[in-house]
Amino acid sequence: MKKYKRSAKICMTALAACGMLLAPAATRMEVQAEEVIATVQGKVMEGTTAKLLYLDTSDGKMEIKIDGSTSTGNCKMLLPDKKISVSVANGNDGYLHAVTISENGENPSVELDTSKVSNVVGTVNEKTTENVLHLDTAQGEMELKIDKNTDLSNCSVLVVSGKYVVSCARGEDAYMHALSIADVAAAPVPSTDTSQTGTVSQTYSQTPVVNPTGETRSVTGTVKDNSEESTLYLATSEGTFTFKIDDSTDTSKGMVMTPENKMMVTYFRGSDNLLHATSLMGVKDSSSASVDTSSQATVIGTVKGKSTENILVLDTSAGEMELKMDKVAGPSGCKVLVEGKKISVTCSRGDDAYMHALTITAVK
């Protein structure tokens, strides 16, 4: 018999349980819904597992077993400090057993793009709350919002350190949301991890890569300082993504891959199982400046890390130059501009007193 803090309610529960233990073995019964002896409220405590609930109640700590027959339809997430209500019955093993576990309250719904669903496998960590799932995956930690519509029908209970398969999609609030959470044993583990995270650098190849499904996804983040012409490393709220830059990648709206630049990447998982960027889009301001293209100059230099989609900062033999990027369509001889890249730029002065880049050509 487990020991609980003395109170009228707990003593009655204990006496009832003792009666079950003292009864002849033949008369002992497994827990059934009609055997509910009390309903208790409290907060889930650390250490709770899918089989044993530790509940902090006004009468003290309780240990309640969770069975396959326990009804958890209205409360799947048994996370620390979560307030729940539990109806209990006596078991023939000296424990109280949960007949039903329930909760109150709902989260507002958010429209999700279910045409682009990813599957991830991971372990719930201690930062998880009722509203946000923190999942440790092979590629790092993911944060996924949990909504009232999250399907938990294939999840017995969700607890810290439990391993689950999660289907997710991006919502209109820009967050990834859990569409469904299932026990690993209740759902097939994806043959490929579609969480789109990874940090392995690959050798650049100009060989066309097939998009097996024809589907594309988009993600927003900041360029990491180890990015290079053939590979973009993008830091996002979901971890670091690794994208291959191909000949076919459209970089007309996002050609500057210098550290900390914000960028949206549209991509697909190729037949080689790598992520390939179909297009890059940086943050670019509009401009109404008029440029005198009848008087052009050509400068050669290397791209500096301070460069953005708006201003190209060039280190030349005559010193540092700043050129506006509003009149240039895209680089020639390369797909993107990275820190240290040597280029030749034709430029003209605008009526805003800035020099404006007209063409950019890679210099070998």
C-alpha positions as CSV (number, residue, x, y, z in Angstrom):
1,M,0.0,0.0,0.0
2,K,1.3,3.4,-0.9
3,K,1.4,6.0,1.8
4,Y,-0.5,9.3,1.4
5,K,-0.9,12.3,3.6
6,R,-3.5,11.6,6.2
7,S,-6.9,13.2,5.6
8,A,-10.5,12.0,5.7
9,K,-10.7,11.5,2.0
10,I,-7.4,9.6,1.7
11,C,-8.1,7.4,4.8
12,M,-11.4,6.3,3.3
13,T,-9.6,5.5,0.1
14,A,-6.9,3.5,2.0
15,L,-9.5,1.6,4.0
16,A,-11.3,0.7,0.8
17,A,-8.1,-0.5,-0.8
18,C,-7.2,-2.6,2.3
19,G,-10.6,-4.3,2.1
20,M,-9.7,-5.3,-1.4
21,L,-6.4,-6.8,-0.3
22,L,-7.9,-8.7,2.6
23,A,-10.7,-10.2,0.5
24,P,-10.2,-13.8,-0.8
25,A,-8.2,-13.9,-4.0
26,A,-11.1,-15.3,-5.9
27,T,-13.2,-12.3,-5.2
28,R,-10.6,-9.7,-6.3
29,M,-11.5,-8.0,-9.5
30,E,-9.6,-6.0,-12.1
31,V,-10.4,-2.3,-12.2
32,Q,-13.7,-1.5,-13.9
33,A,-15.3,1.9,-14.6
34,E,-18.2,1.2,-12.2
35,E,-15.7,0.8,-9.3
36,V,-14.9,4.5,-9.1
37,I,-14.5,5.4,-5.4
38,A,-13.3,9.0,-5.7
39,T,-12.4,11.9,-8.0
40,V,-9.4,13.9,-7.2
41,Q,-7.9,17.1,-8.6
42,G,-4.3,18.1,-8.7
43,K,-1.2,18.9,-10.7
44,V,0.9,16.4,-12.6
45,M,4.3,16.0,-10.9
46,E,7.7,15.3,-12.4
47,G,8.5,11.7,-12.8
48,T,5.1,10.8,-14.2
49,T,5.3,8.1,-16.9
50,A,2.8,6.5,-19.3
51,K,2.2,3.8,-16.6
52,L,2.3,5.8,-13.3
53,L,0.8,9.2,-12.6
54,Y,2.3,11.3,-9.7
55,L,-0.4,13.8,-8.7
56,D,0.1,16.7,-6.3
57,T,-3.2,17.2,-4.6
58,S,-4.4,19.3,-1.7
59,D,-4.2,16.2,0.4
60,G,-0.7,15.3,-0.6
61,K,1.2,13.3,-3.2
62,M,-0.7,10.4,-4.8
63,E,0.6,7.6,-7.0
64,I,-2.0,6.4,-9.5
65,K,-1.5,3.6,-12.0
66,I,-2.5,4.2,-15.7
67,D,-3.9,1.2,-17.4
68,G,-4.8,0.3,-21.0
69,S,-8.4,0.8,-20.1
70,T,-7.9,4.3,-18.5
71,S,-10.0,6.8,-20.4
72,T,-7.7,9.7,-21.5
73,G,-9.8,11.0,-24.4
74,N,-10.0,14.5,-23.0
75,C,-6.5,14.6,-21.5
76,K,-3.5,13.1,-23.3
77,M,-0.8,15.4,-22.0
78,L,0.4,14.5,-18.5
79,L,3.1,17.2,-18.2
80,P,4.5,18.7,-15.0
81,D,2.2,21.3,-13.3
82,K,-0.7,20.5,-15.6
83,K,-4.0,20.6,-13.7
84,I,-6.1,17.6,-14.2
85,S,-9.1,15.7,-12.6
86,V,-8.8,11.9,-12.1
87,S,-11.5,9.4,-11.1
88,V,-9.9,6.5,-9.3
89,A,-10.7,2.9,-8.4
90,N,-9.0,0.3,-6.3
91,G,-6.8,-2.3,-7.9
92,N,-6.0,-5.8,-6.7
93,D,-2.3,-4.8,-6.5
94,G,-2.6,-2.3,-3.7
95,Y,-2.5,0.8,-6.0
96,L,-5.2,3.2,-7.0
97,H,-5.9,3.0,-10.7
98,A,-7.1,5.8,-13.0
99,V,-10.5,5.2,-14.6
100,T,-10.7,8.6,-16.3
101,I,-8.3,11.5,-16.6
102,S,-9.8,14.8,-17.8
103,E,-9.1,18.5,-18.2
104,N,-10.9,21.7,-19.0
105,G,-10.1,24.5,-21.5
106,E,-9.2,24.7,-25.2
107,N,-6.7,26.6,-27.2
108,P,-7.7,28.8,-30.1
109,S,-7.4,27.2,-33.6
110,V,-5.0,28.4,-36.2
111,E,-5.3,27.8,-40.0
112,L,-2.7,25.3,-41.1
113,D,-1.2,24.5,-44.5
114,T,-1.9,20.8,-44.5
115,S,-0.7,20.5,-48.1
116,K,2.8,20.4,-46.7
117,V,3.0,17.9,-43.9
118,S,6.2,16.7,-42.3
119,N,6.8,13.7,-40.0
120,V,9.4,13.7,-37.2
121,V,10.4,11.2,-34.5
122,G,11.6,12.5,-31.2
123,T,11.6,12.5,-27.4
124,V,9.6,15.0,-25.4
125,N,11.9,17.2,-23.2
126,E,11.2,18.9,-19.9
127,K,10.6,22.3,-21.5
128,T,7.3,21.0,-23.0
129,T,4.1,22.8,-21.9
130,E,0.4,22.3,-22.5
131,N,0.6,24.5,-25.5
132,V,4.1,24.0,-26.9
133,L,5.8,20.6,-27.6
134,H,9.6,20.6,-27.3
135,L,10.9,17.6,-29.2
136,D,14.4,16.3,-29.2
137,T,15.1,14.9,-32.7
138,A,18.2,13.5,-34.3
139,Q,18.7,16.9,-36.0
140,G,18.1,19.0,-32.8
141,E,15.3,20.4,-30.8
142,M,12.0,21.3,-32.4
143,E,9.2,23.5,-31.1
144,L,5.7,22.7,-32.2
145,K,2.5,24.3,-31.1
146,I,-0.2,22.0,-29.7
147,D,-3.8,22.9,-30.6
148,K,-7.2,21.7,-29.6
149,N,-7.4,19.9,-32.9
150,T,-4.1,18.0,-32.5
151,D,-5.0,14.3,-33.0
152,L,-3.8,12.3,-30.0
153,S,-6.0,9.2,-30.7
154,N,-2.9,7.0,-31.3
155,C,-1.1,8.4,-28.2
156,S,-1.7,6.6,-24.9
157,V,-0.5,9.6,-22.9
158,L,2.1,12.2,-23.6
159,V,4.9,12.5,-20.9
160,V,8.4,13.9,-20.6
161,S,11.0,11.5,-22.0
162,G,8.4,9.7,-24.0
163,K,9.2,9.0,-27.7
164,Y,6.6,9.9,-30.3
165,V,6.0,10.3,-34.0
166,V,4.6,13.8,-34.8
167,S,3.0,15.0,-38.0
168,C,3.3,18.7,-38.4
169,A,2.5,21.6,-40.7
170,R,3.2,25.4,-40.7
171,G,0.4,27.7,-39.5
172,E,-0.7,31.1,-40.5
173,D,1.1,32.4,-37.4
174,A,4.5,31.1,-38.9
175,Y,4.8,28.4,-36.2
176,M,5.0,24.7,-36.8
177,H,1.9,23.0,-35.4
178,A,1.5,19.3,-34.4
179,L,-1.3,17.8,-36.4
180,S,-1.0,14.4,-34.7
181,I,1.1,12.8,-32.0
182,A,1.4,9.0,-31.8
183,D,3.3,6.5,-29.8
184,V,6.2,5.2,-31.8
185,A,4.7,1.7,-31.5
186,A,1.3,2.9,-32.8
187,A,2.7,4.7,-35.9
188,P,5.2,3.8,-38.6
189,V,8.5,5.5,-38.3
190,P,9.1,7.6,-41.5
191,S,11.6,6.0,-43.8
192,T,13.1,9.5,-44.3
193,D,13.0,12.3,-41.8
194,T,11.1,15.1,-43.4
195,S,11.8,17.6,-40.6
196,Q,14.2,19.2,-43.1
197,T,17.0,19.7,-40.7
198,G,20.6,18.8,-41.1
199,T,24.1,20.2,-41.1
200,V,26.1,17.9,-43.3
201,S,28.0,19.7,-46.1
202,Q,27.8,18.0,-49.5
203,T,30.0,18.4,-52.7
204,Y,28.3,20.7,-55.2
205,S,27.0,19.1,-58.3
206,Q,25.4,20.7,-61.3
207,T,23.7,17.4,-62.3
208,P,19.9,17.9,-62.4
209,V,18.2,16.4,-59.4
210,V,14.7,15.0,-59.7
211,N,11.9,16.2,-57.3
212,P,10.1,12.8,-56.8
213,T,6.9,14.2,-55.4
214,G,6.7,17.6,-57.2
215,E,6.0,19.2,-53.9
216,T,7.8,22.2,-52.5
217,R,8.0,23.8,-49.0
218,S,9.1,27.1,-47.7
219,V,11.0,28.2,-44.6
220,T,12.4,31.5,-43.3
221,G,15.6,32.1,-41.4
222,T,19.0,33.7,-41.3
223,V,22.1,32.8,-43.3
224,K,24.8,31.2,-41.2
225,D,28.5,32.2,-41.6
226,N,29.6,28.8,-42.9
227,S,27.4,29.1,-46.0
228,E,29.1,28.8,-49.3
229,E,28.2,29.2,-53.0
230,S,27.0,25.7,-53.4
231,T,25.4,25.2,-49.9
232,L,23.2,27.4,-47.8
233,Y,23.0,26.9,-44.1
234,L,19.9,28.5,-42.7
235,A,19.2,29.0,-39.0
236,T,15.5,28.8,-38.3
237,S,13.2,28.3,-35.3
238,E,13.2,24.6,-36.2
239,G,16.9,24.2,-36.3
240,T,19.6,24.5,-39.0
241,F,18.5,23.6,-42.6
242,T,21.1,22.7,-45.2
243,F,20.1,23.5,-48.8
244,K,21.9,22.8,-52.1
245,I,22.2,25.7,-54.5
246,D,21.7,24.3,-58.1
247,D,22.0,25.8,-61.6
248,S,18.2,25.9,-61.6
249,T,17.9,27.8,-58.3
250,D,16.2,31.1,-58.9
251,T,18.3,33.7,-57.0
252,S,17.0,36.8,-58.7
253,K,15.2,37.9,-55.5
254,G,17.8,36.6,-53.1
255,M,21.4,36.6,-54.3
256,V,23.3,37.8,-51.2
257,M,24.1,34.9,-48.8
258,T,26.2,36.8,-46.3
259,P,26.0,36.0,-42.5
260,E,22.8,37.1,-40.7
261,N,20.9,38.1,-43.8
262,K,17.2,37.0,-43.6
263,M,16.0,34.8,-46.3
264,M,13.0,32.7,-47.3
265,V,13.9,29.5,-49.1
266,T,11.5,27.4,-51.3
267,Y,12.8,23.9,-51.6
268,F,12.2,20.2,-52.2
269,R,13.7,16.9,-51.1
270,G,15.5,15.5,-54.1
271,S,16.0,12.0,-55.4
272,D,19.4,12.1,-53.7
273,N,17.6,12.7,-50.3
274,L,19.1,16.2,-50.0
275,L,17.2,19.5,-49.7
276,H,17.5,21.6,-52.9
277,A,16.6,25.3,-53.1
278,T,14.2,26.2,-55.9
279,S,14.3,29.9,-55.1
280,L,15.7,32.4,-52.6
281,M,14.0,35.5,-51.5
282,G,15.8,38.1,-49.4
283,V,14.6,41.3,-47.7
284,K,14.8,44.1,-50.2
285,D,13.5,47.7,-50.1
286,S,11.8,49.4,-53.0
287,S,13.6,52.3,-54.8
288,S,12.5,55.1,-57.0
289,A,15.9,56.5,-57.7
290,S,16.7,57.4,-61.3
291,V,20.1,56.2,-62.6
292,D,22.2,57.8,-65.4
293,T,23.2,54.6,-67.3
294,S,24.9,56.7,-70.0
295,S,27.9,57.1,-67.7
296,Q,29.1,53.7,-66.4
297,A,32.1,52.6,-64.4
298,T,33.5,49.1,-63.7
299,V,35.0,48.1,-60.4
300,I,36.5,44.8,-59.2
301,G,36.5,43.7,-55.6
302,T,35.4,41.1,-53.0
303,V,32.1,40.9,-51.3
304,K,32.2,42.0,-47.7
305,G,30.1,40.3,-44.9
306,K,28.2,43.6,-44.3
307,S,26.5,43.2,-47.7
308,T,22.7,42.9,-47.9
309,E,20.1,42.6,-50.7
310,N,19.9,46.4,-50.6
311,I,23.5,47.5,-50.3
312,L,26.5,45.6,-51.8
313,V,29.6,46.4,-49.8
314,L,32.7,45.8,-51.9
315,D,36.3,45.8,-50.8
316,T,38.3,47.3,-53.7
317,S,41.9,48.3,-54.3
318,A,40.7,51.9,-53.8
319,G,38.9,51.2,-50.6
320,E,35.4,50.1,-49.5
321,M,32.5,50.9,-51.8
322,E,28.8,50.8,-51.2
323,L,26.5,50.2,-54.2
324,K,22.8,50.0,-54.2
325,M,21.3,46.7,-55.5
326,D,17.9,47.9,-56.8
327,K,18.9,47.9,-60.5
328,V,20.7,44.6,-60.8
329,A,18.7,41.5,-61.9
330,G,21.2,38.8,-60.8
331,P,24.9,37.8,-60.9
332,S,26.5,36.3,-64.0
333,G,28.9,33.4,-63.7
334,C,27.7,32.5,-60.2
335,K,24.3,31.9,-58.5
336,V,24.9,33.8,-55.3
337,L,27.2,36.3,-53.6
338,V,29.0,35.1,-50.5
339,E,31.6,36.8,-48.2
340,G,35.0,36.9,-50.0
341,K,33.5,36.3,-53.5
342,K,35.5,38.2,-56.1
343,I,33.3,40.0,-58.6
344,S,33.3,42.7,-61.3
345,V,30.5,45.3,-61.1
346,T,29.4,47.9,-63.7
347,C,27.7,50.8,-61.9
348,S,26.2,54.3,-62.4
349,R,25.3,57.1,-60.1
350,G,21.7,57.7,-59.3
351,D,19.9,61.0,-58.4
352,D,20.0,59.8,-54.8
353,A,23.8,60.3,-54.8
354,Y,24.4,56.5,-54.5
355,M,26.3,54.4,-57.0
356,H,23.9,51.6,-58.3
357,A,25.1,48.2,-59.4
358,L,23.9,47.4,-63.0
359,T,25.6,44.1,-63.6
360,I,27.6,41.7,-61.4
361,T,29.9,39.1,-62.9
362,A,32.0,36.5,-61.1
363,V,35.8,36.9,-61.5
364,K,37.9,33.7,-61.4
